[in-house]
Amino acid sequence: MVKSANGREVRRFGRNRLGRIMAVGVAALIAVLQLGVAVPAAKADASSAPAASGDVVFRIGHSSNISTINPLRAHNGQDLEQLRLQYSFLLGFEPKRFDLRPELATEVPTKENGGLSEDGLTWTFHIREGVKWTDGQPVTAKDVVFTYELVLEARKLNPMLMLANLVDGIESVTATDDYTVVFKTSKPKANMLVGAAGTTPILPEHVWSQIPVKEIVGTYEPTPPVTCSGMFQVVGYEHENYVNLAANKDYWGGAPKIDRLDYLFYTNANTLATDLETGAIDGARNIPGAAFEALEGNKRITANAGVLPRVTTLTMNCYDNPASKGNPALLEPKFREALIWAIDFDKIVEIAWNGYALPGMGVFPPNSPLFWRPPADVVFAQDLEKANKLLDELGYKDVDGDGLRETPGGEPFSLRLLALNEASEDQTIGKLLAGMWKDIGLNIKLSILDFGPVAEKVWISATDEEWSPDYDIVLLYEGLLSLDGTQHLQIISSSDKSLLGGLASHGWMDAEYSRLFDEQAVEMDPQKRIELVQRMQEIAYTTPGAIVGLDYPPSLEAWNSEKWEGFVGGPLEAGEGIKPMTLFNWFNADTYQNVHLKAAADTEAAAGGGLGGGAWAGIVIAVVVIIGGIIFLVMRRRQAETE
């Protein structure tokens, strides 16, 4: 302490105290700057293997996990997207309308170019020369032959495999030389190009032939780095955490413009938008509706509500077999019709999807070239009067006056409704349906369960001797995994008993539908086949069948367009009001081949997922203001204490 001129004791600050305050301020600045660098690594619930220094990395966060990186076990859109990034296919799809284009094959086989025989039973594909696997081995016709023979063999062990129905009808695959492959089919195969050639990834024989087929269709997972010939190679993978893909600089179609692509899986989807805004990730998918709506006003971000080739479905147990544990009321078409008339499709879209989805009008999505749109006088729209009348005519009436209907025999009546707990939308839709059906006097017992318990009740397992479905109604998603639509048609109905309890998880069959399925399978005229497939959809919609398309979910995605450009959406001509998919598209991966930093972007920040120049300026200004404020307060206090 020292005394002032008036004799008061004062605290001596001098340079040392001010120096300490300045040191604290500088330390705060350093800490904030370090935080700016560290933010990307401190994501809410996703992590990844570190990238090489200087690599340009595009990071995507999303909440829908891939199930496998084993091509034979792929079964959803996320899995297929990974295959499209890693492997070459004989044929691919251009983004505008998903028209066929040659990829590993040099041209699309036709009768005109000699690729298809006059009887429609022989297909010849010519393979690009000079294509290599990522381990340096050449890609040849032998790899193509091996791949299709592997799928044919795997199909015998598990006919439910996604790729299994694509090879139906293929009798033999042979290599006539190193770059020519010939397929022989038992009958004309309508889905040969779009299905078999456009959706089957070509695998390296020298790698996969070393693994037993039973193991491949079982639990096998490749160990990174995974040998492939596509635009990216998996170099890191942790299930339910991340997938790291390094650009294949020798990709035959042209190397990607980024060095690495990271998929980061979030258990909490609500943090996706926040991490995108802070720069922790560069793109986000499966964004919740409320958060997406907020992003639409951010000038640094492009928000896209694309429409997925997927349908939220209501599946009713129509298996007319003593083994079924479903409610027999659902076997009656008029009862199923009553349930549908009670559904407010617009309300589901508005409440469950914040208005971003489209109301369901069948099981095929509207961005499919096969889509059948029901006429205005046929389309289902909520009509409680019709629903009540149908139930009354069937004898389901409220006998005791409690507001709930009894069976025609006067017994208590209820239906079990299953919904998955994986997404809030499923839970919301389940609650909405239970309320809508209560409005027509039905007692609905809603159960929201994990996928495992639902799967046990709906599908047949490998240990089951026979299929015994133990459900009444279940909410599911059905994705159009192949543009040829064969698998989707089998999901709607199939007379193939090997698919009961698998693709056909409801047991509904229709004689005309089955006849048309066989007819479209061999119809080589594309337009005539479309007409057959649309007639099948009409039958399933108007009968009605076992599956109801409730809505077409949106792909709520967004990306940092201040730093990145080169995004390619598709399909671009899907119809009015149908926006293209961009970050999530399992038919076309052009976005990730073309995305790149803008010329004015901060390369280091973008590669590390860091903050942009504007954000850095704001941080620096804020810290300077804080330090200035501290100094001002100190000087004021010093002045006061010396007076």
C-alpha positions as CSV (number, residue, x, y, z in Angstrom):
1,M,0.0,0.0,0.0
2,V,1.1,3.7,-0.6
3,K,-0.4,6.9,0.6
4,S,-1.8,9.5,-1.7
5,A,-1.4,13.3,-1.4
6,N,-4.5,13.5,0.8
7,G,-3.2,10.7,3.1
8,R,-5.6,8.0,1.9
9,E,-4.2,4.5,1.5
10,V,-4.5,3.3,-2.1
11,R,-3.9,-0.1,-3.8
12,R,-1.0,0.0,-6.2
13,F,-1.7,-1.4,-9.6
14,G,1.0,0.0,-11.8
15,R,2.3,-2.0,-14.7
16,N,2.3,-5.3,-13.0
17,R,-1.4,-5.4,-12.3
18,L,-2.3,-4.0,-15.7
19,G,0.2,-6.5,-17.2
20,R,-1.6,-9.4,-15.6
21,I,-4.9,-8.1,-16.8
22,M,-3.5,-7.8,-20.3
23,A,-2.1,-11.2,-20.0
24,V,-5.5,-12.6,-19.1
25,G,-7.0,-10.8,-22.1
26,V,-4.3,-12.2,-24.4
27,A,-4.8,-15.6,-23.0
28,A,-8.6,-15.2,-23.6
29,L,-7.9,-14.3,-27.2
30,I,-5.6,-17.3,-27.6
31,A,-8.2,-19.6,-26.0
32,V,-10.9,-18.3,-28.3
33,L,-8.7,-18.7,-31.4
34,Q,-7.8,-22.2,-30.3
35,L,-11.5,-22.9,-29.7
36,G,-12.2,-21.9,-33.3
37,V,-9.8,-24.5,-34.5
38,A,-11.0,-27.1,-32.1
39,V,-14.7,-26.8,-32.7
40,P,-14.8,-29.2,-35.6
41,A,-13.3,-32.0,-33.5
42,A,-15.7,-31.3,-30.7
43,K,-18.9,-32.3,-32.5
44,A,-21.9,-33.1,-30.4
45,D,-21.9,-36.8,-30.8
46,A,-19.9,-37.8,-33.9
47,S,-16.2,-38.3,-34.5
48,S,-13.9,-39.4,-37.3
49,A,-10.4,-40.6,-38.0
50,P,-8.1,-37.6,-38.6
51,A,-7.4,-36.5,-42.2
52,A,-3.9,-35.9,-43.6
53,S,-2.6,-32.4,-43.2
54,G,-3.6,-30.1,-46.0
55,D,-6.3,-32.4,-47.3
56,V,-9.5,-30.8,-48.5
57,V,-12.2,-32.6,-46.6
58,F,-16.0,-32.3,-47.0
59,R,-17.8,-33.4,-43.9
60,I,-21.4,-34.5,-43.8
61,G,-23.4,-35.1,-40.6
62,H,-26.5,-37.1,-40.6
63,S,-28.6,-39.2,-38.3
64,S,-29.5,-42.2,-40.5
65,N,-26.7,-44.8,-40.1
66,I,-25.5,-47.1,-42.8
67,S,-25.9,-50.7,-41.8
68,T,-22.9,-52.2,-43.6
69,I,-20.1,-51.6,-46.1
70,N,-20.5,-55.2,-47.4
71,P,-22.2,-54.9,-50.8
72,L,-24.0,-58.2,-50.6
73,R,-25.6,-57.2,-47.3
74,A,-26.7,-53.7,-48.4
75,H,-30.4,-53.1,-47.9
76,N,-31.1,-49.4,-47.5
77,G,-30.5,-46.1,-49.3
78,Q,-27.5,-45.2,-47.1
79,D,-25.9,-48.5,-47.9
80,L,-26.5,-48.1,-51.6
81,E,-25.1,-44.5,-51.6
82,Q,-21.8,-45.9,-50.1
83,L,-21.6,-48.5,-52.9
84,R,-22.3,-45.8,-55.5
85,L,-19.3,-43.8,-54.2
86,Q,-16.9,-46.8,-53.9
87,Y,-17.5,-49.1,-56.8
88,S,-18.0,-49.0,-60.5
89,F,-21.2,-50.3,-62.0
90,L,-21.6,-51.5,-65.6
91,L,-24.2,-48.7,-66.1
92,G,-25.1,-45.6,-64.1
93,F,-27.7,-42.9,-64.1
94,E,-27.3,-39.3,-65.3
95,P,-28.8,-36.7,-62.8
96,K,-31.3,-34.9,-64.9
97,R,-33.9,-37.7,-65.3
98,F,-31.9,-40.7,-64.1
99,D,-31.5,-41.9,-67.7
100,L,-29.0,-44.7,-68.3
101,R,-25.4,-43.9,-69.1
102,P,-22.4,-46.2,-69.6
103,E,-19.9,-46.4,-66.7
104,L,-17.6,-49.4,-66.5
105,A,-19.3,-50.6,-69.7
106,T,-18.4,-48.5,-72.8
107,E,-21.9,-48.3,-74.1
108,V,-25.5,-49.3,-73.2
109,P,-26.3,-52.5,-75.0
110,T,-29.1,-52.3,-77.6
111,K,-30.3,-54.3,-80.5
112,E,-29.1,-51.5,-82.8
113,N,-25.4,-51.7,-81.5
114,G,-25.4,-55.5,-81.3
115,G,-25.4,-55.6,-77.5
116,L,-28.8,-57.4,-77.4
117,S,-29.7,-60.4,-79.5
118,E,-32.9,-60.4,-81.6
119,D,-34.5,-62.9,-79.3
120,G,-33.8,-60.8,-76.2
121,L,-31.9,-63.5,-74.4
122,T,-28.2,-62.5,-74.9
123,W,-26.6,-59.3,-73.6
124,T,-23.1,-58.3,-74.4
125,F,-21.2,-55.7,-72.4
126,H,-17.8,-54.2,-73.5
127,I,-15.7,-53.2,-70.5
128,R,-13.4,-50.1,-70.4
129,E,-9.7,-50.9,-70.7
130,G,-7.1,-49.4,-68.4
131,V,-9.4,-49.3,-65.3
132,K,-7.6,-50.4,-62.1
133,W,-8.5,-51.4,-58.6
134,T,-7.1,-49.2,-55.9
135,D,-4.5,-51.9,-55.2
136,G,-3.2,-51.5,-58.7
137,Q,-4.7,-54.7,-60.2
138,P,-6.5,-54.3,-63.5
139,V,-10.3,-54.5,-63.7
140,T,-11.3,-57.1,-66.3
141,A,-14.3,-59.0,-67.5
142,K,-13.4,-61.8,-65.1
143,D,-14.3,-59.5,-62.2
144,V,-17.7,-58.8,-63.7
145,V,-18.3,-62.6,-64.2
146,F,-17.2,-63.3,-60.6
147,T,-19.5,-60.6,-59.2
148,Y,-22.7,-61.8,-60.8
149,E,-21.9,-65.5,-60.1
150,L,-21.3,-64.4,-56.4
151,V,-24.7,-62.8,-56.3
152,L,-26.4,-65.8,-57.9
153,E,-24.8,-68.1,-55.3
154,A,-25.6,-65.8,-52.4
155,R,-29.2,-65.7,-53.6
156,K,-29.5,-69.4,-53.0
157,L,-28.5,-68.9,-49.4
158,N,-30.6,-65.8,-48.8
159,P,-33.3,-64.9,-51.4
160,M,-34.1,-61.7,-49.3
161,L,-30.8,-60.0,-50.3
162,M,-31.4,-56.7,-52.0
163,L,-29.3,-57.7,-55.0
164,A,-30.9,-61.1,-55.3
165,N,-34.0,-60.2,-57.3
166,L,-31.9,-58.2,-59.8
167,V,-30.2,-61.3,-61.1
168,D,-33.5,-63.3,-61.5
169,G,-33.5,-65.0,-64.9
170,I,-29.8,-64.9,-65.5
171,E,-28.6,-68.4,-66.6
172,S,-24.9,-67.7,-67.3
173,V,-22.3,-65.0,-67.3
174,T,-19.1,-65.6,-69.3
175,A,-16.0,-63.6,-70.3
176,T,-15.2,-64.1,-74.0
177,D,-12.1,-62.0,-73.6
178,D,-10.6,-59.7,-71.0
179,Y,-13.0,-56.9,-71.8
180,T,-16.2,-58.6,-73.0
181,V,-18.9,-60.1,-70.9
182,V,-21.9,-62.1,-72.2
183,F,-25.1,-62.7,-70.2
184,K,-27.5,-65.4,-71.1
185,T,-31.1,-65.2,-69.7
186,S,-33.8,-67.9,-69.6
187,K,-36.4,-65.4,-70.9
188,P,-36.4,-61.7,-71.9
189,K,-35.3,-59.7,-68.9
190,A,-36.9,-56.3,-68.7
191,N,-34.8,-55.1,-65.7
192,M,-31.5,-56.2,-67.1
193,L,-30.1,-52.7,-67.7
194,V,-31.6,-50.6,-65.0
195,G,-31.6,-53.4,-62.4
196,A,-28.9,-56.0,-62.9
197,A,-26.4,-53.7,-64.7
198,G,-27.3,-50.4,-63.1
199,T,-27.5,-51.5,-59.4
200,T,-24.9,-54.2,-59.0
201,P,-21.4,-53.0,-57.9
202,I,-18.5,-54.8,-59.6
203,L,-16.2,-56.5,-57.0
204,P,-12.6,-57.5,-57.3
205,E,-12.3,-61.3,-57.8
206,H,-8.8,-61.5,-56.3
207,V,-10.1,-60.1,-53.0
208,W,-13.7,-61.4,-52.5
209,S,-13.0,-64.9,-53.9
210,Q,-10.9,-65.5,-50.7
211,I,-14.0,-65.2,-48.5
212,P,-16.5,-68.0,-48.2
213,V,-19.9,-67.1,-49.6
214,K,-21.7,-68.1,-46.3
215,E,-19.5,-65.6,-44.5
216,I,-20.2,-62.9,-47.0
217,V,-24.0,-63.2,-46.7
218,G,-23.6,-63.6,-42.9
219,T,-21.8,-61.0,-40.8
220,Y,-18.7,-60.2,-42.8
221,E,-17.5,-56.6,-42.9
222,P,-14.5,-55.6,-45.1
223,T,-11.5,-54.1,-43.3
224,P,-10.4,-50.6,-44.6
225,P,-8.8,-49.7,-46.8
226,V,-11.4,-51.5,-49.0
227,T,-10.2,-52.4,-52.5
228,C,-12.5,-50.8,-55.1
229,S,-12.5,-49.0,-58.5
230,G,-14.9,-46.1,-57.8
231,M,-14.4,-42.4,-57.2
232,F,-13.7,-43.0,-53.4
233,Q,-12.2,-45.6,-51.2
234,V,-13.2,-46.4,-47.7
235,V,-10.1,-45.8,-45.5
236,G,-11.9,-45.7,-42.1
237,Y,-15.1,-47.1,-40.8
238,E,-16.7,-47.5,-37.4
239,H,-20.2,-48.7,-37.3
240,E,-22.7,-46.1,-36.0
241,N,-19.9,-43.5,-35.8
242,Y,-18.2,-42.6,-39.1
243,V,-17.1,-43.6,-42.6
244,N,-14.0,-41.9,-44.1
245,L,-13.6,-42.1,-47.9
246,A,-10.4,-41.0,-49.6
247,A,-10.6,-39.7,-53.2
248,N,-9.4,-42.2,-55.8
249,K,-7.0,-40.0,-57.7
250,D,-6.8,-42.7,-60.5
251,Y,-10.6,-43.0,-60.9
252,W,-11.3,-43.7,-64.6
253,G,-14.2,-41.1,-64.6
254,G,-12.0,-38.3,-63.3
255,A,-10.7,-37.8,-59.8
256,P,-13.0,-36.0,-57.2
257,K,-12.1,-32.4,-56.5
258,I,-11.9,-33.0,-52.8
259,D,-9.3,-35.2,-51.1
260,R,-11.6,-36.8,-48.6
261,L,-15.3,-37.3,-47.8
262,D,-16.3,-37.9,-44.2
263,Y,-19.7,-39.2,-43.0
264,L,-20.4,-38.5,-39.4
265,F,-23.3,-40.1,-37.7
266,Y,-25.3,-38.2,-35.1
267,T,-27.5,-39.8,-32.4
268,N,-29.0,-36.4,-31.7
269,A,-30.3,-34.9,-35.0
270,N,-31.1,-31.6,-33.3
271,T,-27.3,-30.7,-33.2
272,L,-26.9,-31.1,-37.0
273,A,-28.0,-27.6,-37.8
274,T,-25.9,-26.1,-35.0
275,D,-22.8,-27.8,-36.2
276,L,-23.4,-26.8,-39.8
277,E,-23.7,-23.1,-38.7
278,T,-20.5,-23.2,-36.6
279,G,-18.5,-24.9,-39.4
280,A,-18.0,-28.2,-37.6
281,I,-19.5,-29.9,-40.6
282,D,-20.0,-28.7,-44.2
283,G,-23.3,-30.5,-45.0
284,A,-26.1,-31.9,-43.0
285,R,-28.9,-34.4,-43.8
286,N,-32.0,-35.6,-41.9
287,I,-32.3,-32.2,-40.3
288,P,-35.4,-31.9,-38.0
289,G,-38.1,-29.7,-39.5
290,A,-37.9,-26.8,-37.0
291,A,-34.1,-26.6,-37.3
292,F,-34.4,-26.8,-41.1
293,E,-36.9,-23.9,-41.2
294,A,-34.4,-21.7,-39.3
295,L,-31.6,-22.6,-41.7
296,E,-33.7,-21.4,-44.7
297,G,-33.0,-17.8,-43.5
298,N,-29.2,-18.2,-43.3
299,K,-27.5,-16.6,-46.3
300,R,-24.4,-18.7,-45.8
301,I,-26.4,-21.9,-46.0
302,T,-28.3,-23.5,-48.8
303,A,-31.3,-25.5,-47.5
304,N,-32.9,-28.0,-49.8
305,A,-36.1,-30.0,-49.1
306,G,-35.6,-32.7,-51.7
307,V,-38.1,-35.5,-52.1
308,L,-36.6,-39.0,-51.4
309,P,-37.6,-42.0,-53.6
310,R,-39.1,-43.4,-50.4
311,V,-42.6,-43.9,-48.9
312,T,-43.8,-44.0,-45.4
313,T,-46.1,-47.0,-45.4
314,L,-48.9,-48.4,-43.4
315,T,-48.6,-52.2,-43.7
316,M,-51.6,-54.4,-42.7
317,N,-51.3,-58.1,-41.9
318,C,-53.3,-59.8,-44.6
319,Y,-51.8,-63.2,-44.3
320,D,-54.7,-65.7,-44.5
321,N,-53.0,-68.6,-42.8
322,P,-53.5,-70.3,-39.5
323,A,-49.9,-69.4,-38.6
324,S,-50.8,-65.7,-38.7
325,K,-51.5,-63.9,-35.4
326,G,-53.0,-60.9,-37.1
327,N,-56.5,-59.6,-36.6
328,P,-58.7,-61.4,-39.1
329,A,-60.7,-58.2,-39.7
330,L,-57.9,-57.0,-41.9
331,L,-58.5,-59.8,-44.4
332,E,-61.6,-57.9,-45.5
333,P,-60.9,-55.3,-48.2
334,K,-63.8,-53.1,-47.1
335,F,-62.4,-53.0,-43.5
336,R,-59.0,-51.9,-44.9
337,E,-60.8,-49.3,-47.0
338,A,-62.6,-47.9,-44.0
339,L,-59.2,-47.5,-42.2
340,I,-57.9,-45.5,-45.2
341,W,-60.9,-43.2,-45.5
342,A,-60.3,-42.2,-41.9
343,I,-56.7,-41.0,-42.6
344,D,-56.0,-37.3,-42.9
345,F,-52.9,-37.4,-45.2
346,D,-52.5,-33.7,-45.2
347,K,-52.5,-33.5,-41.4
348,I,-49.7,-36.2,-41.3
349,V,-47.6,-34.1,-43.7
350,E,-48.2,-30.9,-41.7
351,I,-47.7,-32.1,-38.2
352,A,-45.1,-35.0,-38.6
353,W,-43.0,-33.3,-41.3
354,N,-43.6,-29.6,-40.7
355,G,-45.2,-29.4,-44.2
356,Y,-42.1,-30.5,-46.1
357,A,-43.3,-34.0,-47.2
358,L,-45.9,-34.8,-49.9
359,P,-49.1,-36.6,-49.1
360,G,-49.1,-40.3,-50.1
361,M,-50.9,-41.5,-53.3
362,G,-49.6,-45.0,-53.5
363,V,-46.5,-47.0,-52.7
364,F,-44.3,-45.8,-55.6
365,P,-42.6,-42.4,-55.0
366,P,-43.6,-39.6,-57.3
367,N,-40.0,-39.1,-58.6
368,S,-40.0,-42.6,-60.1
369,P,-40.7,-42.8,-63.8
370,L,-43.0,-45.7,-63.0
371,F,-45.3,-43.7,-60.6
372,W,-49.0,-44.0,-61.1
373,R,-51.0,-40.9,-60.0
374,P,-54.6,-41.8,-58.9
375,P,-57.3,-39.7,-60.6
376,A,-59.1,-37.1,-58.5
377,D,-62.3,-39.3,-58.4
378,V,-60.2,-42.3,-57.0
379,V,-57.8,-40.7,-54.7
380,F,-58.3,-41.3,-50.9
381,A,-58.9,-38.2,-48.9
382,Q,-60.3,-38.2,-45.4
383,D,-64.0,-39.0,-45.3
384,L,-65.2,-40.1,-41.9
385,E,-68.7,-40.6,-43.2
386,K,-67.6,-43.2,-45.7
387,A,-65.4,-44.8,-43.1
388,N,-68.2,-45.1,-40.5
389,K,-70.6,-46.4,-43.1
390,L,-68.3,-49.2,-44.2
391,L,-67.7,-50.3,-40.6
392,D,-71.4,-50.2,-39.9
393,E,-72.2,-52.3,-43.0
394,L,-69.5,-54.9,-41.8
395,G,-71.2,-55.1,-38.4
396,Y,-68.7,-53.3,-36.3
397,K,-70.9,-51.2,-34.1
398,D,-70.7,-49.6,-30.7
399,V,-73.1,-51.9,-28.8
400,D,-72.5,-50.7,-25.2
401,G,-72.3,-47.0,-25.9
402,D,-68.7,-46.4,-24.7
403,G,-67.6,-44.8,-28.0
404,L,-65.7,-47.9,-29.2
405,R,-66.9,-50.5,-31.7
406,E,-67.4,-54.1,-30.9
407,T,-67.0,-57.1,-33.3
408,P,-70.0,-58.3,-35.3
409,G,-70.5,-60.9,-32.6
410,G,-70.5,-58.2,-29.9
411,E,-67.0,-58.9,-28.5
412,P,-64.5,-56.2,-27.6
413,F,-62.5,-55.2,-30.6
414,S,-59.0,-53.6,-30.9
415,L,-56.1,-53.3,-33.4
416,R,-52.4,-53.3,-32.5
417,L,-50.3,-50.6,-34.2
418,L,-46.5,-50.8,-34.2
419,A,-44.2,-47.9,-34.8
420,L,-40.4,-47.6,-34.7
421,N,-38.8,-45.3,-32.1
422,E,-35.9,-44.5,-34.4
423,A,-37.4,-41.2,-35.6
424,S,-39.7,-38.7,-34.0
425,E,-41.8,-38.6,-37.2
426,D,-42.7,-42.3,-36.9
427,Q,-43.9,-41.8,-33.3
428,T,-45.9,-38.7,-34.3
429,I,-47.6,-40.5,-37.2
430,G,-48.4,-43.4,-35.0
431,K,-50.1,-41.2,-32.5
432,L,-52.0,-39.3,-35.2
433,L,-53.3,-42.5,-36.8
434,A,-54.4,-43.8,-33.4
435,G,-56.4,-40.6,-32.9
436,M,-57.9,-40.7,-36.4
437,W,-59.1,-44.3,-36.0
438,K,-60.5,-43.5,-32.6
439,D,-62.6,-40.9,-34.3
440,I,-64.4,-43.7,-36.1
441,G,-64.8,-45.8,-32.9
442,L,-61.8,-48.1,-33.1
443,N,-59.7,-49.1,-30.1
444,I,-56.0,-48.8,-31.2
445,K,-53.2,-50.1,-29.0
446,L,-50.1,-48.2,-30.1
447,S,-46.6,-49.7,-29.3
448,I,-43.5,-47.7,-30.1
449,L,-40.6,-50.1,-30.2
450,D,-37.0,-50.6,-31.2
451,F,-36.3,-52.1,-34.6
452,G,-35.4,-55.5,-33.1
453,P,-38.8,-56.3,-31.5
454,V,-40.6,-55.0,-34.5
455,A,-38.6,-57.2,-36.8
456,E,-39.4,-60.3,-34.7
457,K,-43.1,-59.6,-35.1
458,V,-43.1,-58.7,-38.8
459,W,-40.5,-60.7,-40.6
460,I,-39.4,-64.3,-40.7
461,S,-36.0,-65.1,-39.2
462,A,-33.4,-67.6,-40.3
463,T,-34.3,-69.9,-37.4
464,D,-38.1,-69.8,-38.0
465,E,-39.5,-73.0,-39.6
466,E,-42.5,-71.0,-40.9
467,W,-43.6,-67.4,-41.0
468,S,-45.9,-66.5,-38.2
469,P,-46.5,-62.7,-38.3
470,D,-47.5,-61.3,-34.9
471,Y,-48.8,-57.9,-35.7
472,D,-51.9,-56.1,-37.1
473,I,-50.6,-52.9,-38.5
474,V,-47.0,-51.6,-38.7
475,L,-45.5,-48.3,-39.8
476,L,-42.5,-48.7,-42.1
477,Y,-40.4,-47.1,-44.8
478,E,-40.1,-48.5,-48.3
479,G,-37.3,-47.1,-50.4
480,L,-37.1,-47.5,-54.2
481,L,-33.7,-49.1,-54.1
482,S,-33.6,-49.9,-57.8
483,L,-35.2,-47.7,-60.5
484,D,-36.5,-50.7,-62.3
485,G,-39.0,-51.1,-59.5
486,T,-39.0,-54.9,-59.4
487,Q,-38.3,-55.1,-55.6
488,H,-40.9,-52.5,-55.0
489,L,-43.5,-54.5,-56.9
490,Q,-42.6,-57.6,-54.8
491,I,-43.0,-55.6,-51.6
492,I,-46.6,-54.6,-52.7
493,S,-47.5,-58.2,-53.4
494,S,-45.7,-61.4,-54.5
495,S,-46.9,-64.9,-55.3
496,D,-43.3,-66.1,-54.8
497,K,-43.6,-68.1,-51.5
498,S,-39.9,-67.7,-50.9
499,L,-40.5,-64.0,-50.4
500,L,-43.2,-64.4,-47.8
501,G,-42.2,-62.9,-44.5
502,G,-39.4,-61.1,-46.3
503,L,-40.1,-58.6,-49.0
504,A,-43.8,-59.6,-48.9
505,S,-44.2,-59.0,-45.2
506,H,-48.1,-58.9,-45.2
507,G,-49.3,-61.9,-47.2
508,W,-51.7,-60.0,-49.5
509,M,-52.0,-61.5,-53.0
510,D,-54.1,-60.7,-56.0
511,A,-54.4,-63.0,-59.1
512,E,-54.4,-60.2,-61.7
513,Y,-51.5,-58.4,-60.0
514,S,-49.4,-61.6,-60.1
515,R,-50.3,-62.1,-63.8
516,L,-49.2,-58.6,-64.6
517,F,-46.0,-59.0,-62.6
518,D,-45.0,-61.9,-64.8
519,E,-45.9,-60.0,-67.9
520,Q,-43.9,-56.8,-67.0
521,A,-40.9,-58.9,-66.2
522,V,-40.4,-59.9,-69.8
523,E,-41.8,-56.7,-71.5
524,M,-38.8,-55.2,-73.4
525,D,-40.7,-52.1,-74.6
526,P,-40.1,-49.5,-71.8
527,Q,-43.3,-47.6,-72.4
528,K,-45.5,-50.8,-72.5
529,R,-43.8,-52.0,-69.3
530,I,-44.5,-48.7,-67.5
531,E,-48.2,-49.1,-68.5
532,L,-48.2,-52.6,-66.9
533,V,-46.5,-51.5,-63.7
534,Q,-48.9,-48.6,-63.4
535,R,-51.9,-50.9,-63.8
536,M,-50.5,-53.0,-61.0
537,Q,-50.2,-49.9,-58.7
538,E,-53.9,-49.1,-59.6
539,I,-55.0,-52.6,-58.5
540,A,-53.1,-52.3,-55.2
541,Y,-54.5,-48.8,-54.5
542,T,-58.1,-49.3,-55.3
543,T,-58.7,-52.9,-54.0
544,P,-57.1,-51.8,-51.5
545,G,-54.1,-54.0,-50.9
546,A,-52.1,-54.4,-47.7
547,I,-49.8,-51.4,-48.0
548,V,-50.9,-47.7,-47.9
549,G,-48.5,-44.9,-48.9
550,L,-48.9,-42.3,-46.2
551,D,-46.4,-39.7,-47.3
552,Y,-43.3,-39.2,-49.4
553,P,-40.7,-38.0,-46.9
554,P,-38.4,-35.0,-47.5
555,S,-34.7,-35.1,-47.6
556,L,-34.1,-32.1,-45.4
557,E,-30.5,-31.3,-46.2
558,A,-28.3,-28.2,-46.1
559,W,-24.8,-27.2,-47.0
560,N,-22.3,-24.3,-46.6
561,S,-22.7,-22.6,-49.9
562,E,-20.5,-19.7,-48.8
563,K,-17.5,-22.0,-49.1
564,W,-18.5,-24.9,-51.4
565,E,-19.9,-25.2,-54.9
566,G,-20.3,-27.9,-57.5
567,F,-23.4,-29.6,-56.1
568,V,-25.5,-31.7,-58.5
569,G,-29.1,-32.4,-57.7
570,G,-31.3,-35.1,-59.2
571,P,-33.7,-35.9,-60.7
572,L,-34.2,-32.4,-62.0
573,E,-37.4,-33.2,-64.0
574,A,-39.3,-35.3,-61.5
575,G,-42.5,-33.2,-61.6
576,E,-44.0,-30.0,-60.3
577,G,-43.2,-29.4,-56.6
578,I,-40.7,-32.2,-56.4
579,K,-37.2,-30.9,-55.5
580,P,-34.1,-32.9,-56.4
581,M,-31.9,-34.8,-53.9
582,T,-28.4,-33.4,-53.6
583,L,-26.5,-34.6,-50.6
584,F,-28.4,-37.9,-50.3
585,N,-28.8,-39.6,-53.6
586,W,-28.2,-43.4,-54.0
587,F,-28.7,-43.3,-57.8
588,N,-26.1,-40.7,-58.6
589,A,-22.9,-39.5,-56.8
590,D,-22.0,-36.6,-59.1
591,T,-22.2,-34.2,-56.2
592,Y,-19.2,-35.7,-54.5
593,Q,-17.2,-35.9,-57.6
594,N,-17.7,-32.2,-58.4
595,V,-18.0,-30.4,-55.1
596,H,-15.1,-28.1,-54.4
597,L,-14.0,-25.0,-52.5
598,K,-15.0,-21.7,-53.9
599,A,-12.0,-19.6,-55.1
600,A,-12.5,-17.1,-52.3
601,A,-12.9,-19.6,-49.5
602,D,-10.3,-20.0,-46.8
603,T,-8.8,-23.4,-47.9
604,E,-7.3,-24.3,-44.6
605,A,-10.5,-23.5,-42.6
606,A,-12.7,-25.4,-45.1
607,A,-10.4,-28.4,-45.2
608,G,-10.4,-28.6,-41.4
609,G,-14.0,-27.7,-41.1
610,G,-13.1,-24.5,-39.3
611,L,-14.7,-21.1,-39.1
612,G,-14.9,-18.7,-42.0
613,G,-13.3,-15.3,-42.4
614,G,-16.4,-13.4,-41.2
615,A,-16.6,-15.6,-38.1
616,W,-12.9,-15.1,-37.3
617,A,-13.3,-11.3,-37.6
618,G,-16.2,-11.3,-35.3
619,I,-14.3,-13.3,-32.7
620,V,-11.3,-11.0,-32.8
621,I,-13.5,-7.9,-32.6
622,A,-15.4,-9.4,-29.6
623,V,-12.2,-10.2,-27.8
624,V,-10.7,-6.7,-28.4
625,V,-13.9,-5.2,-27.1
626,I,-13.7,-7.4,-24.0
627,I,-10.1,-6.5,-23.3
628,G,-10.8,-2.8,-23.9
629,G,-13.6,-3.0,-21.5
630,I,-11.4,-4.6,-18.8
631,I,-8.8,-1.9,-19.2
632,F,-11.4,0.8,-19.0
633,L,-12.8,-0.5,-15.8
634,V,-9.4,-0.9,-14.3
635,M,-8.4,2.6,-15.2
636,R,-11.7,4.0,-13.8
637,R,-11.1,2.1,-10.5
638,R,-7.6,3.2,-10.3
639,Q,-8.6,6.8,-10.8
640,A,-11.3,6.5,-8.1
641,E,-9.0,5.0,-5.6
642,T,-6.4,7.7,-6.1
643,E,-8.8,10.5,-5.5
